[in-house]
Amino acid sequence: MKSAQTAWFDANLMAILLAINPRGLKGVTVKSQFGPVRDAWLGYLKQLTTSCGMQMLKAPANISAEQLLGALDIEASLQGGSLIMSKGLLERVEGNALLLPMVERMDLQAIALISQALDDKNTVHAAAPFGVIALDESDSAEEAISPRLLDRLAFELYLDQFSLADIRESLEVHSKDVDEAKKLLPSVKCSNEYLEVMTKAGLSLGVSSLRANQFALETAKTLAALRGLSEVGQDEVLDASRLVYTPSKRMNINPEMDQPDQDSDEKRDDQNQDSQPEDSQNDEQSNDQQNQEQPSNDELEDIIVEAVKASIPPQLLRQSKQNVRAGKSAAHVSGKSGAVQKNFFSGRPLTSRKGRPNDGRRLDILKSIRAAIPWQRLRGMSLDADQRSGARARIDFRAEDLHIKQYLRRRGTVTIFLVDASGSSATQRLAEAKGALEELLAQCYIRRDEVAMVSMRGAKAEIVLPPTRSLVRAKRNLATLPGGGGTPLAAGFRAANEMAISLERKGLTPIIVIMSDGKANVNLYGVGGRESAHSDALIAAKELRIKNHRLLFVDTSPKPEILAQELSSAMAAQYFPLPFTSSGKKISQAAIHLANS
């Protein structure tokens, strides 16, 4: 593993290469939290780009498509009496650098437009290319940067591995060196042998992206131009592969492959000891001759692979060995079920607010006129007599006068009842569980929520009631729900999870209410066996937790069951035992609290 100082020099080198060749390299993804280390690197890059005549334009994290492409300038159009279009950010950024903070939270449409602009404006025939600096502050795989944009940027930089002591020294590069490298870059050549070596090394590392191989070639040429060379050499090939073939561009990251093979090292040592000649002088002469010779292409490929492995940050390897981070508790999921939410498209009308009518938002003309009228006399004082006479015929609008309409709307909620109708539940508490379910159905009907029902019985889970608002239909299905057979908890958890994911895609908020004793005896393949069935149920429960669904686990055993508590804990659900005859109202109160939490 390389030292922190060497890694910091590589970070400086990436900034230098981007300043020289923004057209071919396109940009860098900076994986780092906000702090002095990131500010130091951004300051170093800004110093380089400024010396090259480039500016760094910062885009807001919630940038819209109209801001990127340009839209109607309402203020200028009202004042001029004709349609005037404003310049979009993608047009103003040509020849400069685009800084994208919190890129993991950007809208997918904005990411698609930026990616398309990178493909169109950074071609050979484009007049003014631009570079992208994407700041990724995500701390989990769920908030990672879009692969669409990540694949179009040459470098990926991890700055959280550095401390303030590691960044005291930086590479010194003058603007003259950058200008000379820019002039030399178009004439730099790379042999087909070296290109083949980099491509094979990338395949050995699991790199399947054609863009990554192209970035490696562009990096090697840029390094050669920076070093004053007219042709790419082995050092440039090695450094380019190490900088470009980052873990995100590798399809399969196996932490074990980055560990040294002790057995192979011992065998090599034994072979070296056995093959050591008696004449030490001849041995030293042969070693000197081998050091002077250049490695072959196959040997260079192995060297590249080992160099890339050594450059992976150690904390990334530790993260790849761990499981996916456990999902948040259901009580902490953003977006309250049935909560009041403001929007700009539909719902009950509310008081208009200041803003521009972008992204489909509607302009409140009357409110805008009322806001502009009191300022007409003051705004007309800055005009001469001729302009005042012409201005009387129209209203002088400003951006602060514009108001947009907003509405009040509640998010729809669907309560999914996952009912254990197996033989163990049928002989124990199925009747009482049905009574508790009727209480829940009544509360859902009062809140105008949709309900769905999934039955676990026999060897599979069955959807006995699709999402509906019909209370009569739900009670009829509940009354005719048969009991008996095995307990396929894993299949039931999977079915409820798939239904909840489908409802979330439609803009609804699912709540899963599980009623079971937790005693699984049928696995995912429909085969009996309590041990394998419980193991599959735990895996399916963890899948529910990863998706951050709102969950209520009602234990229908005669007394609190340990297996049910274990499953409830694995899925991060609110656990509620059903030991009393009056538990129906208590469960309904718990479900209401869960829906409003």
N, C-alpha and C positions, 0 to 999 in steps of 0.2 A: 504494500500500500504506500503510495507516495506521500511525502511530507506535506504539512499544511502550507508551507511557504511555496513549494513547487506548485501546489494546486492553485494558490492565489496568483502566481505568475501565469498559469494557464488561463485563469479568469481574465487577467489583463490582456493576454494574447487574443482571446476571443473578441474583446472590445476593439483591439487594433485591427484585426481582420475584418470586422464589420465596417469599420470606418473606411477601409480600403476597397472592399468589394461588397457593397450592399445589394447590388443587382444579383450576384450569384449566390450569396449566403442567406439573404432575405431577413434574417433576424435571429433572436435568441430567446429562449424561455428561461426566466430567472425564477427558480424555485426557492423562495425565501420569505420570511416574515419581515415586517417593517422593523428597521433598526439601523444603527450606524454603519454596519458592514455593507448593507445594500445601498445606503446613501453614498458611501465611499466609492463603490463600484460604478454607480450611476453618474457620480461626479467625474470619475475618470473617463467614462464613455462620453459624457457631454463635453469635456475638454477636447477630446479627440475630434468629435463631430463638428464642434464650433470652429476648430482650426481648419477643417476641410470645407467650411462654408455651409454646413448643414445645421438645421434647427431641430429641436426635439419638441414635438407637439404632443400634448397629453390629452387623451380621450377620456371622457367620464365613463365610469363603470356601467352606467345605465344608458349608454348611447343608443340612439334609435337609428332605424334605417334612413329616415329623412335627414338626420344630422350627418350621416355618412355620405349620402348621395346628393344632398341639397334639396331644398323645398321652396315653396312660395314664400317670399319675404312680404308678409302682410303689411307691416309698417311702411316700408318703402313703396309698395304698390298703392296703398291708400293715399300717400302723400304725392306720388308722381302721377297717379291716374292711369297707370298701365301695369301689366303683370311684370314683376321683377323677381327673378329666381336668385336665391342665395347660393353661394358656393358650399359644397359639402366638404367634410373633413378629408375624404379620400382625394379630392382635387387639390386641396391646400397642402397636403402632406407630400406631394410629389417632389422628389429631390431632398427630402428631409427624413427624420426618424419619427416613428409613431410609437408613443408610450402607452401601453394598455394596462392600467392598474386593476387588480382584482379580476384578472381575465377569466378565472374559474366561474365567476358569477355573471359573465356577459351573456346577453341574449344570443341564442343560436343563429338567428337571422343576421345579427351584426357580425358574428364570427364567420358566417358563410360569405358575406359581402367583402370582408377584409381578406379572406382566403382567395376569393375570386380576383380581387385587385392585386394580390401578390402574384398570381399566375399571369395576369394580363399586363401589368405595368412593370414587372421585373423581367421581361423577356429581352432578347438581344436587340430588338427593333424599338423598344420603348425609349422615349426621350428622357424621362426623369424617374428612375426607380426610387423606391423608398424601403427603409428597413423597419422592422417591428421589434420592440422590446416588450415582451409579454411577462408581466409580474404575476406569478402564481403563488398565492398565499394560502392555498388549501392545506388542510391538515388530515385529510382522509381521502380514500379513493372515490367516495361519492361526490366530492366537489372538485375533482381533477379537471385540468384544462381539456378543452375539446380536442380529440385526436385529429380532427380536420386541420386545425391550426398548428398543432404540435408537429405534424408530419411535414409542414411547409417551412419550418424554421430549422436552420442548420444546427444550432448549438442548444444545449440544455445545461444550465449552470445551477449548482447547488451552493448557496451562500451560507446556509445555516451551519455548515461544518466549520466556519471560520470564527475566530475570536479577534478582539481588537489587537492582540499582540501579533497575529498572523498577517495583518494588513499594513504593517508599518512601512514596508518596502514595496515599491511597485516598479514595473518596467518603465524606463525612460525612453520615450519615442518622440522625436521632433516632427513637426508638421512637414518639414522638408522630406523626411524619410517616407511619410505617408504619400506625399505627392509623387515622389519618384517611383514608389511601388505601384501607384495607380497607372502611371505612364507605361511601366514595364509589363503590367499584368496581361494586356491583350496579346503580347508576343510570347508568353510563357507556354511551353509545350510539356505534355506528359506522354510517355510511351505507353503502348498498349499492354506491355508486360506488367507495368506498375498498376495500371487500371485493373487488369485481371487479378493481380495479387490482392488489391483492396476489396474487390468484389467477392473473391473467395473467402477472405478473412471475415467479411461481413456475414456471409452465409454460414460460416462456422460459428459465429456468435449469435445466430438467429435473426439477423437483419434481413427482412424481406422487402423493405420499401426501396423502390427505385430512386426516390428522391434522396434517400440517405446516401446511396452510392454517388449520386451526382454532387451532393454537398461535400462528400469526401474528396472528390476530384477538384472541386472549386477551392476547397480549403488548401489542398496541396499546392495548387497553382498560386494562390495568394501568399502562402508561406514562402514559396520560391521567389516571388516578386519582392516580398519584404526583405529577403536575404540577398537580393541582388543577383539572382540566378535566372538564367533564361530557360532552364529545363528542370523538371521535377526530379529530385533524387530520392534515395532511400530514407533519409532523415525526414523529408517532407511527407513521404507516404506514411511513415510511422506516426508522426505527430498529428497528421490529419485524421487518421483512423482513430487515434486515441481521443481526439476532441469531438469527433462527430458521432461515433458509434456509442452513444449513451444508452443507459438501460431502457429508456422509454422507446427507443427504436429497435430494441431486441424483443422479439415475440415471446420467447421462453427464457426467463431468467432463472437459472438453477443455481442457488447459492453454493451447493456442494461442488460445482464445477470450478468455482473460484478458489477452492481450498487446494493447497499443494498436495500432491500425491506422494506420501511419505514412502510407500513401497517402491514406487518407480525411482525416487531419488536414491534410496538405498541400493537398488539394483545398479543404477548408474555409477554410484561410488564404488561398488564392488567391481564392476567392469573396468572402471578406470584404474583401480588398484591392481587387478589381474593383468591388464594390458600395459602396465607401466614398464618401459624397457629398463634394462640394467644400466645403460649409459645415460646419465642425467643430462650431459651436454647435448646429446642428440635430441633428447626430449624437449629441452628448452628451445633448440633451434626450430623444431617442428611446430611448437606452440607459437613462436614468433611469426612463422610463415602463415599459420592459420589465422592469426589476428589481423594480418595484413590483407588477407583475401576477403572479398565481399561475400556475404551470405547469399545462398541461392534463393530463388523465388519461393520454394517450399519452406525453407528456413525463415525467410522474411515473413511469410504468412503466419507461421507459428509465433514469431516475435511480436507481430501485431496483435494477435489474440491475447497473448500474455500481458502486453502493455495495456490493452483495453480493460482486462480484468483487474489489473492493479490500480487503474484510475477510478474505479467505482467507489463512491463514498461509503465508508463502513456502515453508517447508520441505515443506508438503503438496503444493504444485505440483511441487516437485522430485521428491517420491516418486512422483507420478502419472506423471511422464515416464520413470521408470526401470522396468525389468522387475521381475517378481516375484523376491523374494530367493531365491537358490539354496538348494536343500534341503541339509540336514545330511548329513554323511558317514554311510554305512551303519553304520559302527562306533560311531557316537554316538547311534543311535536308542534311545530308552528302551524298556524291556520286552524282556528277553533272550529269545531263542528257546529254548523248552524249559526256561526257568529255573524255579526253585522259587518259587512265589508263595503268600503267605498270603491266605486269604479266609474269609468267615464263612458260607458256604452249603454247599459240597460239597467232597469230597476226603478225604484221610487225616486223621483226628482229631489235633489237637495239644493242648497244654496251654491251658486256658481263660485268658482275660485279663479284667481289670476293664473294665467298660463297661456301657452301657445297651442293652437289647434293642430297638433301633430299626432301622427300614429292613429288616425281615425277619431280623435277627440273632436267634439262639436263646439263651435264657437257660439257663445251666448251674445247675440248681437245687441239686444236691448241693454244688458248689463254693461257691455263694452261702451255703448254710446253714453249711458249715464255716468260712467267713470271718466269719459273724455270731455263732456260738456263743461264742467266747472273750470277747466284749465284753458279754454279757448282764448279768452281775453289775454291771459298771461303769455300764452304761446304766440299770439299775434303781435305782441309788442316788439319782438325781435325782427319783424318784417318791415319793409318800406311801404310807402303808400300804394304803389301799384300791386305789390304782392298781397297787401291786406284786402284790396278790393277783389282780387281773384280768390283769396282764401275764404271769403265769406260764403262762397257757394258750396263749400265742402267742410267737413269736420277734420281737424288736425288730430290724427290718431298717433299714439306712441305705443311702444311695446308694453308699458306698464298698464295701459288701459284695457288690454285684451283679457277677457274672462272666458273660461270654458265650463261647460256643463258637467255636473257630476251626479251620480245616482247612488242609491242605497240598495244593496242586495245581500241576501243570505245564501251561503253555500249549502247545497243539498247534502243530506246525510243518508247513508244506507246502512242499516244495522243487519249484519250477517249472523244468523243463529246457526251455530254448528252443534248439532244435537247428537249425543251418543245414544243410539237406539239399540245397542247390543243386548245380548242375553243377560249380562251382569247388571246393566242398568234397568232392564225391563223387570227383573225380579226384585229390584230394590226400590229405586226412587223415581222411575220414569213418570209416574202419575204426578208426583209432587213437582218434578221438573217442568212438566207441561203446565202446571198451575203458575209457576214462576214465569214461564214464557208468556202466558196470557197477560200477566201484569206488564211485562216489557212491551208486548204488542200494543197494549192500550196506551202506554206512554208514547210509543213511537207514533201512534195515530194522532195523539194530541199535538205532537210537535211537527206533524206533517212530514215525517221521515218515511223513506221507503224501507221495506224489510225484505230479506231473503232468507232462505233456509236450506241448509245442507245436512243430510242425514248420514251418520256413520253406522253401518250395519253390514254384517257378513264379511265379504272380502274387499269391499270398495266403498267409496263415498259417493253419494248421489245428491244432485241438486233437486230437491223436491219442490222448491218455490223460487222462481227467478225474482229479481227485484221488482216490488210492486208496492202500491199504496193502499191496496184493498185489504182492510182488516178482516172482512168476512172470509175472503179466500185464504188468508194466512191462518185463521182459526180452524177453518175446515181442513187444511192440510195438516195442521198440528193434531187435530182430533183423530184423524185417520192414519197417523204415523204408526206403523207397526214396530214391534220390538222383537228382539231375539237375534242370535247369531254371534259372530265374532266382533272384535273391536278394532277396526283399522284406523287408529288415531293418526298415523303418519299420512295416510291417504286423505283423511279429512282435513288435516292442517294444510296440506298442499292445495286441496281444492279451494279452501277458504282464502288462502294466500293468492291464488290465481284470480279469483273473483275480485278480491280487494284491489289488486294491481290494475285490473281492467276498469274498475270503477274510478280509480284515481286518474287514469288517463282521460276519462270523460269529464273531469273537473269536479267529481263528487268526493265526499269524505266517508270512507268506510269505517265502521266499528264492528269488531268481531267479538261475539259473545259465545264462549265455548262452555258447554254443559256436559261434563263427563266425570267419571270417577278416576280417570288417568291410568286405568289398567289395560294397556294395549296387549293384544295377543295375536295380531295379524300384521305382518310387515308390509312394505311397499309392493312386494311381488305377490301378495295374496297368500303367502305361506304362513301357517301357524307357528307359534313359538314366542313365548313372552320376552325372552332376552333380546332376540333380534328385533322384535316388534317395538320394544321400548327404546332400543338404540335408534331405530329409524324415526320414531316419534320425537326423540330429542333433536335429531338433525333437522327435521321439519319445523320444530319449535324455534330453533335458532334462525332458520330462514325467515320466519315471521318477525323475529326481533330485528334482523338486519333491515327489513323493509319499514320499520318504525310505525307499524299499524297500532291503532288504539285497541287494546285487548282487555277482555274481562273473562277470567277463568272461574267458572262456578263448579265447585266440587260437589258432585251428587252422591258421594259415599255416605254411609250412615254416620261416620265420624271422619274428621279431616284425614285424608290419605296422603302419605309421604310421596308416592309416585306423582300424584296430581300437583303437589307443591313443587316438586322438582321440575315438572314440565312448565308450570306457571312461571317459575324463576328463569328457566331457560329462554322463554319468549318475552320476558319483562312485562308480564301481564299483571293486572290487579286481581289478586286471589280472593275468592269469597266462598267459604264453605256453606253447605246447605244442611246443617244439622237440625234446624228447627222447622216447625210447621208454619210459622209466620214469616218465613224468609222471603216470600215472594215480593212483598213491598220493599224489604231491605235491598233485594237485588235490583229492583227497578230504580230505587234511589241511587244505588251505586252506578247503574248504567247512565242515569241522567247526569250524575256528577262527572262521569268519564266523558260524556258527550260535550259538556260545557267546560271541561278543563283545558 
